[in-house]
Amino acid sequence: MTHVVLIGDSVFDNARYVPKGTEVQAQLRQRLGAVHRVSLLAQDGAVLANVPAQLRGIKGLPQAPNQLVVSCGGNNALRLVSAMQTPARTVLAAAELLTAWQAEFRREYLAMLDALRGQGTPFVVSTIYDGVPGLAPGLRGALSFFNDVIIREAVMRRVPVLDMRLVCSKPADYSSTSPIEPSAEGGRKIAAAIAEIALGHDPCTLRTVIYGGGVV
């Protein structure tokens, strides 16, 4: 039996933005079937620094997990949107600002990874999706700085990656209530990708595989 625990933010904790029964957790349970278990510890609005507290909640679960799936970091990037409106004298100066924010994001991301590794349970990390309807091209480009951190650090640790940019790639994948959250359709795709990992990825292989490209 597989027990998947969802960690992170509203990418997984999206119940308030979609019709009942179409949230990521519910759709993943349907996808995996009754023999498997899904637990939700992710919380809407969470940032990287909140993950250790979520991990402590594992002790209160009726059964130990054998797979953690983490989607977090998007709200850390969201906090910088106002700062990204700041004028810069040159393109190089703007790039240096982004690099400084990337370095801070890396520090917080590494602290989260340390907490995950300390848990001792195999885990999967997720990139930050960038297909949000109405997202300015410049902001979409800026997200690549943060996604670079996620993928680099995952590869260094031989951790599988769920690439949300490939999963939630269409406007219909985002909620009409709040466009930065997954819709029921987006939740279906996320659940399908997680199920593929949970049932098909052998953590003993110790290699990074990027998932999400085959979801339709």
DOGULO-878100 format. One record per residue: x, y, z of N, C-alpha, C, O in turn. Coordinates in pm, 1 decimal. Layout:
<recs>
      neast     nnorth        nup     caeast    canorth       caup      ceast     cnorth        cup      oeast     onorth        oup
          X          Y          Z          X          Y          Z          X          Y          Z          X          Y          Z
...
</recs>
This chain:
<recs>
      neast     nnorth        nup     caeast    canorth       caup      ceast     cnorth        cup      oeast     onorth        oup
       83.3     -120.2        0.0        0.0        0.0        0.0       86.1      124.3        0.0      185.5      132.1       72.2
       48.2      221.2      -80.8      118.7      347.6      -88.3       47.3      452.2       -3.0      -74.9      465.7      -10.2
      122.0      524.9       76.4       66.7      636.3      153.0      140.8      762.6      110.4      257.2      782.7      144.8
       71.2      846.9       35.0      127.4      972.0      -15.2       84.2     1086.4       74.9      -34.1     1100.2      106.2
      179.7     1168.3      116.5      148.4     1286.7      195.9      183.3     1410.3      113.8      295.4     1425.0       65.2
       85.8     1497.8       99.5      102.2     1620.7       22.1      146.2     1733.8      115.4       79.4     1764.1      214.2
      259.0     1794.8       82.3      320.8     1898.6      163.5      330.0     2026.5       81.3      349.5     2021.0      -40.1
      315.9     2142.7      147.1      340.0     2268.3       77.2      225.3     2366.7       86.4      176.6     2396.7      195.4
      181.8     2417.1      -29.1       89.2     2530.3      -32.4      -41.2     2495.6     -104.0      -79.8     2378.9     -111.7
     -109.0     2598.7     -156.7     -241.7     2579.1     -214.6     -240.6     2510.1     -349.7     -347.5     2481.6     -403.8
     -126.0     2482.6     -405.3     -123.3     2398.0     -524.4     -185.7     2262.5     -491.0     -251.1     2201.4     -575.4
     -165.4     2216.2     -368.1     -227.1     2092.4     -321.3     -349.9     2120.4     -233.8     -447.5     2045.5     -238.1
     -345.2     2226.5     -155.6     -456.2     2261.6      -65.9     -548.4     2360.8     -136.7     -558.0     2476.9      -97.0
     -615.8     2314.1     -241.6     -694.4     2404.1     -327.2     -844.6     2385.2     -313.8     -919.4     2428.1     -401.7
     -890.8     2322.3     -206.4    -1032.7     2288.2     -192.5    -1124.3     2411.3     -197.3    -1235.7     2403.8     -249.1
    -1077.8     2522.9     -143.9    -1164.5     2640.8     -138.3    -1181.1     2708.8     -274.1    -1261.2     2801.4     -287.0
    -1107.3     2664.5     -374.9    -1110.1     2730.6     -505.5    -1177.4     2647.2     -614.2    -1187.2     2690.8     -728.9
    -1223.9     2526.8     -578.2    -1284.0     2437.2     -677.9    -1408.1     2370.8     -619.0    -1425.8     2371.3     -497.2
    -1494.9     2313.5     -703.6    -1611.7     2241.1     -651.0    -1570.0     2125.0     -561.8    -1466.2     2062.5     -583.5
    -1652.0     2097.2     -461.4    -1622.2     1989.8     -368.2    -1600.9     1858.0     -441.2    -1677.5     1821.5     -530.4
    -1497.0     1788.3     -402.3    -1466.7     1659.6     -462.4    -1372.3     1666.1     -579.7    -1330.9     1563.0     -632.7
    -1336.7     1790.5     -622.1    -1245.0     1804.2     -735.7    -1109.3     1859.9     -692.3    -1023.8     1886.9     -776.6
    -1089.1     1877.3     -561.5     -960.1     1924.3     -513.0     -852.6     1817.8     -538.8     -884.0     1700.9     -561.6
     -727.9     1859.1     -535.0     -617.0     1768.9     -566.9     -619.9     1643.5     -480.4     -605.7     1532.3     -531.3
     -638.1     1661.1     -350.0     -637.2     1546.2     -258.8     -744.1     1444.4     -298.4     -716.0     1324.8     -305.8
     -866.6     1491.3     -324.1     -977.1     1401.3     -358.4     -951.2     1330.6     -490.7     -976.3     1210.8     -503.8
     -901.7     1404.1     -587.3     -877.3     1343.4     -718.5     -762.5     1243.5     -713.2     -763.4     1143.7     -785.3
     -664.4     1269.9     -628.6     -554.6     1174.2     -614.5     -603.1     1046.1     -548.0     -561.6      936.5     -585.6
     -690.7     1059.9     -449.5     -747.2      940.2     -384.9     -823.4      855.3     -486.7     -811.4      732.8     -488.2
     -900.5      920.8     -570.5     -974.9      848.7     -674.0     -880.3      781.1     -772.1     -903.9      668.5     -815.8
     -774.3      850.7     -805.5     -678.5      798.6     -902.7     -602.7      677.1     -847.7     -579.7      580.3     -920.2
     -564.2      682.3     -720.7     -485.7      574.4     -661.9     -571.2      453.8     -623.6     -524.5      340.0     -627.8
     -696.6      479.5     -586.4     -784.3      369.8     -546.7     -786.6      349.5     -396.4     -702.5      402.2     -323.6
     -883.8      272.5     -351.4     -911.1      257.8     -208.3     -799.2      188.2     -132.6     -787.1      206.7      -11.5
     -718.3      109.7     -199.3     -613.4       36.5     -129.5     -500.7      128.7      -82.9     -423.0       92.0        5.2
     -491.7      247.7     -141.3     -385.4      341.4     -107.6     -440.3      457.4      -23.1     -561.2      479.5      -16.7
     -350.3      529.3       39.9     -389.7      637.9      129.1     -326.5      769.6       83.7     -212.9      772.1       36.2
     -402.1      879.3       99.1     -352.2     1013.8       69.8     -380.5     1102.2      190.5     -493.2     1105.9      239.8
     -278.8     1173.3      238.2     -296.9     1267.1      348.9     -252.9     1406.3      303.8     -156.5     1421.4      228.7
     -324.7     1506.1      350.6     -294.9     1645.1      314.7     -243.2     1720.8      436.4     -314.8     1738.7      535.0
     -117.8     1765.1      428.2      -61.2     1852.4      530.7      -27.9     1989.3      472.5        5.4     2081.5      546.9
      -36.3     2003.4      340.8      -14.5     2133.1      275.3     -119.7     2232.6      323.3     -231.6     2194.9      358.1
      -81.9     2360.0      324.4     -172.9     2465.6      369.7     -168.8     2584.3      274.1      -62.1     2630.6      233.8
     -285.5     2631.1      239.9     -298.7     2749.4      155.3     -216.9     2864.8      214.1     -229.3     2896.0      332.6
     -134.1     2927.4      131.8      -56.4     3042.6      175.8       80.2     3009.2      231.9      156.2     3100.0      265.5
      113.7     2881.7      243.0      240.9     2842.2      303.9      360.0     2886.4      219.4      352.1     2894.0       96.8
      469.9     2915.2      287.6      597.4     2945.1      223.8      699.1     2838.5      266.4      668.4     2751.1      347.5
      817.9     2846.8      211.8      919.0     2743.9      238.6      944.6     2723.9      388.0      963.1     2611.2      433.9
      945.6     2833.1      462.7      974.9     2825.0      605.9      867.2     2751.1      684.8      890.5     2712.3      799.3
      748.7     2730.9      624.8      639.6     2660.7      693.1      647.5     2508.9      679.4      578.7     2436.6      751.5
      729.8     2460.7      588.9      734.2     2316.7      563.3      778.4     2235.3      684.5      717.3     2131.7      710.9
      881.0     2275.7      760.1      918.2     2195.3      877.6      802.4     2171.5      973.9      789.3     2062.0     1028.7
      718.3     2272.6      995.2      602.4     2255.3     1083.8      504.1     2155.1     1024.1      445.7     2074.9     1097.0
      485.7     2158.9      894.1      397.5     2061.4      830.2      451.8     1920.3      847.0      375.9     1826.2      870.5
      583.1     1905.8      835.0      643.7     1773.7      850.1      622.5     1717.6      990.5      609.4     1596.5     1008.1
      619.3     1805.0     1088.9      594.7     1757.1     1225.3      455.7     1696.2     1237.6      431.6     1612.6     1324.7
      364.4     1737.9     1150.3      229.4     1682.8     1152.0      223.3     1536.8     1109.4      122.4     1469.8     1131.2
      330.8     1487.1     1048.7      333.4     1346.8     1006.9      318.7     1253.9     1127.3      261.5     1145.4     1116.6
      371.2     1298.0     1242.3      362.6     1214.9     1362.5      218.4     1188.9     1404.3      189.7     1088.6     1469.6
      127.8     1279.0     1366.9      -11.9     1261.8     1405.2      -94.1     1180.4     1308.0     -212.8     1157.8     1331.3
      -32.8     1135.4     1198.4     -106.3     1055.3     1101.3     -122.0      912.2     1150.5      -34.7      861.7     1221.0
     -231.2      846.2     1115.0     -254.0      709.8     1162.7     -157.0      607.7     1103.6     -141.3      497.7     1156.7
      -93.0      644.4      995.0        1.1      552.7      930.9      118.6      631.2      874.3      100.0      740.1      819.9
      238.0      577.5      886.5      357.0      644.6      834.4      352.6      649.7      681.9      309.8      553.3      618.4
      395.8      759.6      622.8      396.4      769.6      476.5      517.4      698.6      416.6      618.6      678.0      483.5
      504.9      661.9      290.0      621.9      613.5      217.5      654.5      701.0       96.8      741.8      667.9       16.6
      583.1      813.1       85.1      611.9      909.2      -21.8      561.1     1047.2       19.0      443.8     1063.6       52.3
      650.4     1146.4       16.3      611.7     1285.4       36.5      620.6     1356.3      -97.9      716.5     1337.9     -172.9
      519.7     1437.4     -127.6      522.8     1518.9     -248.9      508.9     1664.2     -204.9      413.3     1700.4     -136.3
      604.3     1746.2     -244.5      613.2     1883.9     -196.1      596.4     1982.5     -310.8      664.4     1972.4     -412.9
      506.8     2076.6     -293.8      494.9     2188.9     -385.8      496.9     2316.3     -303.8      396.6     2353.2     -242.8
      610.8     2383.6     -302.4      625.2     2504.0     -222.0      732.5     2593.0     -283.8      825.5     2544.9     -348.5
      718.0     2722.6     -262.9      811.8     2819.7     -317.3      743.3     2926.4     -399.5      796.6     3035.9     -417.7
      624.6     2894.5     -449.4      551.8     2992.3     -529.8      515.2     3117.2     -451.6      522.0     3228.1     -504.6
      476.4     3099.7     -325.6      440.7     3216.4     -244.4      563.8     3298.4     -206.6      553.3     3419.3     -185.6
      680.0     3234.0     -197.6      803.8     3309.4     -175.7      831.2     3399.7     -294.3      869.6     3515.5     -277.7
      811.3     3346.2     -415.0      830.1     3427.3     -535.6      723.1     3535.6     -545.3      751.2     3647.2     -589.0
      599.8     3502.6     -504.4      489.5     3598.8     -511.7      516.7     3722.0     -427.0      476.3     3832.6     -463.1
      585.1     3703.6     -314.2      617.7     3815.6     -227.0      706.5     3919.3     -295.6      713.9     4033.9     -251.0
      773.1     3880.1     -402.6      867.5     3969.3     -470.4      805.6     4044.5     -587.7      872.5     4125.5     -651.9
      677.1     4017.9     -615.9      614.9     4079.8     -732.7      621.3     4232.2     -726.3      652.1     4296.7     -826.6
      592.7     4290.8     -609.9      598.4     4437.0     -597.1      740.3     4487.6     -619.4      761.1     4587.6     -688.0
      838.1     4417.9     -561.0      977.5     4459.1     -577.2     1020.1     4450.4     -722.6     1106.7     4526.0     -766.5
      960.3     4359.1     -797.8      997.4     4343.1     -938.4      948.6     4458.6    -1025.2      988.6     4470.7    -1141.0
      862.8     4542.9     -969.7      818.5     4661.9    -1043.5      918.8     4776.0    -1030.0      902.0     4880.3    -1093.2
     1022.7     4757.9     -948.6     1122.1     4862.0     -926.1     1202.9     4887.7    -1052.8     1255.0     4793.1    -1111.9
     1214.7     5013.3    -1096.3     1295.2     5042.7    -1216.7     1442.2     5007.9    -1193.9     1494.4     5021.8    -1083.3
     1507.6     4962.7    -1300.3     1651.2     4933.6    -1296.7     1720.0     5014.1    -1406.7     1662.9     5036.5    -1513.4
     1843.6     5057.5    -1379.4     1915.7     5142.3    -1475.2     1952.3     5066.9    -1602.9     1948.3     5124.0    -1711.9
     1987.4     4940.6    -1589.9     2029.1     4860.8    -1705.0     1971.0     4720.3    -1693.1     1922.6     4680.6    -1587.1
     1976.6     4645.9    -1803.1     1934.3     4506.6    -1800.6     2023.1     4427.5    -1704.9     1975.3     4339.3    -1633.5
     2152.9     4459.5    -1703.8     2244.7     4389.9    -1614.3     2208.6     4416.3    -1468.2     2215.0     4325.8    -1385.0
     2170.9     4539.8    -1437.4     2131.4     4571.4    -1299.9     2007.2     4493.6    -1260.1     1996.4     4447.7    -1146.4
     1913.6     4478.6    -1352.4     1793.3     4400.8    -1324.2     1828.3     4253.4    -1301.3     1773.9     4188.4    -1212.0
     1919.4     4202.7    -1382.9     1961.5     4063.3    -1367.0     2031.0     4041.7    -1233.4     2016.4     3936.2    -1171.6
     2105.8     4140.6    -1189.2     2173.9     4128.4    -1060.1     2073.8     4127.1     -944.5     2094.0     4057.7     -844.8
     1966.4     4204.0     -958.5     1860.7     4200.2     -857.6     1797.9     4061.1     -851.2     1778.9     4004.8     -743.4
     1766.3     4007.4     -968.0     1707.5     3873.9     -973.0     1802.8     3769.2     -914.6     1759.7     3675.8     -846.9
     1929.4     3785.4     -940.9     2028.1     3691.5     -888.0     2035.2     3697.9     -735.8     2051.5     3595.4     -669.6
     2023.1     3817.0     -681.4     2023.0     3831.9     -535.3     1899.4     3766.7     -474.9     1908.8     3699.4     -372.3
     1783.9     3785.9     -537.4     1661.3     3721.7     -488.5     1671.7     3569.9     -503.3     1623.0     3495.2     -418.3
     1734.7     3525.3     -610.6     1753.9     3382.8     -631.6     1840.1     3322.7     -520.1     1812.5     3212.9     -471.8
     1944.6     3395.4     -479.9     2032.9     3346.6     -373.7     1957.8     3332.4     -241.7     1979.1     3236.0     -168.3
     1870.2     3427.7     -211.3     1790.7     3419.5      -89.1     1693.0     3303.2      -97.2     1672.3     3231.2        0.5
     1632.8     3285.2     -214.8     1541.3     3172.5     -235.5     1616.4     3040.8     -216.6     1563.7     2947.7     -155.7
     1738.3     3032.5     -268.0     1817.4     2910.1     -253.0     1842.9     2879.3     -105.7     1832.5     2764.0      -63.9
     1875.8     2980.5      -27.6     1899.8     2958.3      115.4     1775.9     2900.0      182.5     1785.7     2805.6      260.9
     1660.1     2956.3      151.6     1536.6     2906.2      212.3     1501.3     2767.7      159.0     1450.1     2683.1      232.4
     1528.9     2745.4       31.3     1496.3     2616.1      -28.5     1585.2     2506.0       28.2     1538.6     2394.8       53.3
     1712.5     2536.8       48.3     1804.2     2438.9      106.0     1763.2     2402.8      248.8     1774.2     2286.9      289.0
     1716.6     2500.3      324.6     1669.2     2472.2      460.1     1548.7     2378.7      455.9     1536.4     2289.3      539.6
     1459.8     2399.0      358.5     1345.0     2310.3      343.9     1390.0     2169.6      307.3     1339.9     2071.7      362.6
     1485.0     2159.2      213.7     1534.6     2028.2      173.5     1600.1     1954.8      290.0     1584.9     1833.4      303.9
     1672.4     2028.2      373.2     1733.4     1966.2      491.6     1626.2     1907.4      582.7     1642.9     1798.5      637.5
     1515.2     1981.1      598.3     1405.2     1930.3      682.1     1343.7     1805.1      621.0     1310.4     1710.6      692.6
     1328.7     1804.2      490.2     1272.4     1687.7      422.2     1363.8     1567.1      435.4     1317.4     1456.6      463.6
     1492.5     1587.4      415.2     1586.8     1475.9      425.6     1592.2     1422.4      568.3     1611.2     1302.6      589.7
     1575.7     1511.0      665.1     1575.8     1468.0      804.3     1457.3     1380.9      839.1     1460.7     1307.1      937.5
     1352.0     1389.1      758.9     1233.0     1307.9      783.5     1259.0     1161.1      753.9     1199.6     1072.9      816.0
     1348.6     1135.2      658.4     1384.1      997.1      626.3     1288.8      926.0      533.0     1302.2      805.6      511.3
     1192.3      998.2      477.1     1095.1      939.9      384.4     1126.3      988.0      243.5     1156.1     1106.1      225.6
     1120.7      900.7      141.7     1143.2      946.4        3.8     1049.4     1061.5      -30.7      932.5     1061.6        8.1
     1101.7     1158.9     -103.7     1018.4     1274.1     -137.9     1040.3     1318.5     -281.9     1141.3     1287.9     -345.3
      940.5     1392.2     -330.1      939.5     1449.6     -464.3      921.8     1599.5     -449.2      840.9     1643.7     -367.6
      995.4     1678.5     -525.8      976.6     1823.2     -523.3      909.3     1868.1     -653.3      914.5     1798.3     -754.6
      847.0     1984.2     -648.6      774.7     2037.1     -764.1      829.9     2173.3     -803.4      871.3     2251.6     -718.0
      830.1     2200.5     -932.0      864.9     2334.4     -978.4      746.2     2428.3     -955.0      638.2     2384.7     -915.1
      767.4     2555.1     -979.8      662.5     2656.8     -968.3      599.9     2675.1    -1106.0      670.0     2706.7    -1202.1
      468.8     2655.6    -1116.3      410.4     2669.9    -1249.9      409.7     2815.7    -1295.1      408.0     2908.1    -1213.9
      411.1     2833.4    -1428.0      422.1     2968.8    -1484.4      318.9     2996.3    -1593.2      333.3     3090.0    -1671.8
      213.6     2912.7    -1596.7      110.8     2930.7    -1698.8      -11.5     3006.4    -1650.5     -116.2     3003.1    -1715.2
        0.7     3074.6    -1537.2     -113.1     3148.6    -1479.5     -167.6     3248.8    -1581.2      -90.8     3328.3    -1635.5
     -296.8     3246.9    -1607.9     -354.6     3340.7    -1704.4     -325.1     3486.2    -1666.3     -341.8     3526.0    -1551.0
     -281.5     3563.7    -1764.0     -253.6     3704.7    -1740.6     -116.8     3733.5    -1682.4      -82.8     3849.6    -1659.7
      -38.0     3630.6    -1657.8       95.9     3652.7    -1601.7      183.3     3723.1    -1704.7      197.1     3676.8    -1817.9
      241.9     3834.7    -1664.5      325.3     3913.1    -1755.9      446.0     3831.3    -1800.2      501.9     3756.0    -1720.5
      486.9     3844.9    -1925.7      602.6     3769.2    -1974.3      727.6     3788.9    -1889.3      804.5     3694.9    -1869.2
      748.0     3909.8    -1839.6      864.8     3935.8    -1756.5      861.0     3858.0    -1626.6      963.4     3807.2    -1580.9
      742.2     3848.6    -1566.6      728.7     3771.6    -1442.7      746.1     3622.3    -1469.7      804.0     3549.6    -1388.9
      695.2     3577.9    -1584.4      714.0     3437.2    -1620.4      863.0     3406.5    -1635.9      910.5     3301.8    -1591.9
      935.2     3497.6    -1698.2     1078.3     3478.9    -1712.4     1150.2     3480.3    -1578.6     1245.3     3404.9    -1557.9
     1104.9     3566.4    -1487.2     1168.7     3574.8    -1355.9     1152.4     3445.1    -1277.7     1240.3     3408.4    -1199.7
     1041.0     3375.8    -1297.6     1019.0     3250.0    -1226.3     1123.3     3145.0    -1262.2     1149.3     3053.3    -1184.3
     1183.1     3158.7    -1380.8     1283.2     3060.2    -1421.0     1404.6     3063.8    -1328.8     1472.4     2962.4    -1312.3
     1433.4     3180.6    -1267.7     1544.5     3190.5    -1173.2     1520.4     3099.5    -1052.6     1612.8     3035.1    -1003.1
     1394.6     3094.9    -1005.5     1361.0     3013.8     -889.0     1349.1     2865.9     -926.3     1389.8     2778.4     -849.8
     1293.4     2839.0    -1043.7     1283.5     2700.2    -1087.8     1420.7     2639.6    -1114.7     1440.1     2518.9    -1099.8
     1514.6     2723.0    -1153.8     1651.2     2675.1    -1172.6     1707.6     2620.6    -1041.1     1775.3     2517.8    -1039.2
     1679.0     2689.9     -933.0     1723.6     2643.7     -801.0     1662.3     2507.2     -769.7     1732.5     2415.3     -727.5
     1532.8     2494.6     -790.2     1462.6     2371.2     -756.6     1519.5     2252.7     -833.1     1547.0     2147.8     -774.8
     1536.9     2269.5     -963.5     1584.0     2157.3    -1044.6     1729.9     2125.1    -1014.5     1765.3     2007.7    -1003.6
     1814.7     2225.2    -1001.0     1955.7     2200.7     -970.8     1972.0     2124.2     -839.2     2046.3     2026.4     -831.6
     1901.2     2170.7     -736.0     1916.6     2107.7     -605.2     1857.2     1966.6     -604.4     1908.1     1878.3     -535.4
     1750.7     1945.6     -680.4     1692.2     1812.0     -690.0     1788.7     1715.6     -758.5     1806.4     1602.2     -713.8
     1850.4     1760.9     -866.2     1944.4     1675.3     -939.2     2064.1     1640.5     -850.9     2110.2     1526.4     -851.3
     2114.2     1737.6     -775.8     2228.3     1712.2     -688.0     2197.2     1605.9     -583.9     2286.6     1534.4     -538.6
     2067.7     1595.4     -545.4     2027.2     1499.2     -442.6     1958.5     1375.9     -501.6     1912.0     1288.7     -428.1
     1952.7     1369.4     -634.4     1889.9     1256.7     -703.8     1744.8     1238.6     -660.5     1699.0     1127.6     -633.1
     1674.7     1350.3     -655.3     1534.1     1351.6     -613.7     1446.5     1371.0     -737.1     1478.3     1455.1     -821.2
     1337.4     1296.0     -750.5     1247.0     1317.0     -864.1     1178.2     1453.0     -857.6     1158.2     1509.2     -750.0
     1142.7     1504.1     -974.4     1082.5     1637.1     -987.0      948.6     1626.8    -1059.8      938.1     1562.8    -1164.4
      847.7     1690.1    -1003.2      719.8     1708.0    -1072.3      721.3     1847.9    -1132.5      713.8     1947.0    -1059.9
      731.0     1856.3    -1264.0      741.7     1986.7    -1329.4      602.2     2042.3    -1354.7      537.1     2007.7    -1453.3
      557.5     2128.3    -1265.0      423.8     2186.3    -1274.3      405.3     2273.0    -1398.6      292.4     2295.6    -1442.1
      514.4     2321.3    -1455.6      504.2     2401.6    -1577.3      451.7     2318.1    -1693.1      385.3     2369.8    -1782.9
      481.6     2188.6    -1690.6      434.3     2097.5    -1794.1      293.8     2047.0    -1763.8      216.8     2017.2    -1855.1
      261.0     2037.5    -1635.3      129.9     1984.4    -1595.5       19.7     2088.2    -1614.2      -80.0     2062.7    -1681.7
       38.7     2205.3    -1553.9      -62.1     2312.0    -1562.3      -16.4     2414.7    -1665.6       36.7     2520.4    -1631.6
      -38.3     2381.3    -1790.8       15.1     2461.7    -1900.9      -91.1     2540.4    -1977.1      -58.6     2619.1    -2066.0
     -218.8     2518.9    -1942.1     -327.6     2583.3    -2015.2     -413.1     2669.0    -1921.3     -420.2     2641.3    -1801.6
     -478.4     2773.9    -1975.5     -562.4     2859.0    -1890.2     -667.6     2781.6    -1811.6     -699.4     2818.3    -1698.5
     -721.5     2675.7    -1869.6     -826.0     2597.0    -1802.3     -773.4     2523.0    -1680.4     -851.9     2471.8    -1600.5
     -642.2     2516.8    -1665.0     -583.2     2447.4    -1550.7     -583.2     2532.6    -1424.3     -541.6     2486.7    -1317.9
     -629.9     2656.8    -1436.0     -626.9     2750.5    -1323.5     -768.1     2793.2    -1285.2     -854.5     2809.8    -1371.2
     -790.1     2810.5    -1156.3     -923.1     2837.9    -1103.0     -974.5     2975.1    -1145.7     -899.1     3072.3    -1149.4
    -1103.0     2981.9    -1177.7    -1164.4     3110.5    -1209.9    -1186.3     3194.0    -1084.3    -1201.6     3315.9    -1091.9
    -1187.8     3127.9     -968.6    -1203.0     3198.5     -841.5    -1075.6     3273.5     -804.6    -1080.6     3387.9     -759.5
     -962.7     3208.7     -824.0     -832.0     3268.4     -797.8     -735.5     3210.6     -900.2     -699.6     3093.2     -891.3
     -693.0     3290.7     -996.9     -617.7     3236.4    -1110.1     -480.5     3179.6    -1077.8     -417.7     3118.7    -1164.4
     -432.3     3197.9     -955.1     -302.0     3139.2     -921.7     -317.6     3000.7     -857.4     -218.8     2938.9     -817.8
     -441.9     2952.6     -847.3     -467.6     2821.3     -788.6     -509.3     2721.7     -897.5     -562.5     2762.7    -1000.6
     -486.2     2592.8     -876.3     -530.8     2493.8     -974.3     -682.8     2483.5     -978.7     -749.8     2487.1     -875.5
     -735.4     2470.8    -1098.5     -878.3     2445.0    -1115.9     -904.6     2295.6    -1097.6     -812.9     2219.0    -1068.1
    -1029.2     2255.2    -1115.0    -1060.8     2112.4    -1110.0     -983.5     2037.5    -1217.7     -934.3     1927.1    -1194.3
     -973.1     2097.6    -1335.7     -897.0     2035.0    -1444.6     -749.0     2030.5    -1412.3     -682.8     1929.4    -1435.7
     -697.2     2139.5    -1358.7     -557.2     2138.9    -1316.5     -532.5     2035.7    -1208.6     -429.7     1967.9    -1209.0
     -627.1     2023.5    -1115.2     -615.4     1923.8    -1010.1     -615.0     1782.6    -1064.9     -544.1     1695.2    -1015.0
     -695.1     1761.3    -1168.6     -696.4     1628.2    -1232.3     -558.3     1594.3    -1288.2     -509.2     1482.7    -1271.8
     -497.0     1691.6    -1353.9     -365.4     1667.7    -1413.1     -258.3     1647.5    -1305.6     -170.9     1561.8    -1318.4
     -266.9     1727.5    -1200.4     -170.1     1713.0    -1090.9     -184.1     1575.8    -1026.4      -84.6     1508.3    -1000.1
     -308.0     1534.8    -1001.2     -332.3     1403.3     -940.8     -279.5     1291.3    -1028.9     -221.6     1194.6     -979.4
     -299.6     1304.4    -1160.2     -250.7     1201.3    -1252.8      -99.0     1192.0    -1248.4      -43.0     1082.4    -1250.3
      -32.1     1307.2    -1242.6      114.3     1307.4    -1239.4      167.5     1249.2    -1108.8      264.2     1173.0    -1109.3
      104.3     1285.1     -996.7      148.0     1231.6     -867.4      125.0     1080.7     -861.6      208.6     1006.7     -809.8
       12.3     1035.9     -914.6      -16.7      892.6     -915.0       87.6      816.5     -996.2      128.9      706.8     -958.6
      129.4      875.3    -1107.3      233.1      810.6    -1188.6      361.9      793.5    -1108.5      427.6      689.7    -1116.0
      396.9      896.3    -1032.3      517.6      888.3     -950.4      500.4      787.3     -837.3      586.3      702.1     -814.6
      388.0      798.3     -766.8      365.4      714.2     -649.7      364.6      565.6     -684.5      412.4      482.4     -607.4
      309.7      533.5     -801.7      295.9      392.7     -839.4      408.8      342.7     -929.0      426.9      222.1     -945.7
      485.0      437.0     -986.9      583.7      393.5    -1085.3      728.3      427.1    -1057.0      817.9      370.1    -1119.3
      753.5      518.9     -964.1      892.3      558.1     -939.0      949.2      478.6     -822.1      891.8      476.9     -713.3
     1061.0      413.8     -845.2     1127.6      337.9     -740.2     1229.8      427.9     -670.6     1332.0      461.5     -730.4
     1204.4      467.5     -545.6     1296.6      557.1     -475.6     1434.5      497.4     -454.8     1530.8      570.1     -430.2
     1444.6      366.4     -464.4     1575.0      300.4     -445.0     1669.3      325.0     -562.8     1788.9      297.6     -553.3
     1615.7      376.9     -674.1     1701.3      401.4     -789.7     1792.7      521.4     -768.9     1895.4      533.9     -835.6
     1755.6      609.7     -676.4     1836.1      728.4     -646.4     1875.2      803.0     -773.1     1993.4      822.9     -801.2
     1775.3      843.6     -848.3     1801.8      923.2     -967.8     1690.3     1023.8     -986.8     1577.0     1002.5     -943.8
     1724.0     1132.7    -1051.5     1625.5     1236.5    -1077.8     1554.0     1205.3    -1208.6     1616.7     1189.8    -1313.4
     1422.9     1196.4    -1200.4     1337.5     1183.9    -1319.5     1241.1     1300.8    -1314.7     1183.6     1329.3    -1209.7
     1222.7     1368.8    -1427.1     1127.9     1479.9    -1432.5      994.5     1428.4    -1487.3      987.1     1376.4    -1598.6
      890.6     1444.1    -1407.0      757.6     1397.1    -1443.5      668.1     1514.6    -1481.4      693.8     1629.4    -1445.0
      562.2     1482.4    -1555.6      462.7     1583.2    -1588.9      443.9     1604.9    -1736.9      340.5     1656.9    -1778.7
      541.0     1566.5    -1817.7      534.4     1593.5    -1959.4      430.0     1511.7    -2034.5      384.5     1552.8    -2141.3
      391.7     1397.0    -1980.4      296.8     1311.0    -2051.0      153.4     1329.3    -2007.0       64.8     1258.2    -2054.4
      128.2     1424.8    -1915.8       -8.5     1443.2    -1865.1      -91.2     1521.1    -1964.8      -48.3     1626.0    -2013.1
     -210.7     1470.5    -1996.6     -302.0     1540.6    -2088.6     -440.2     1549.1    -2026.5     -531.9     1604.2    -2087.4
</recs>
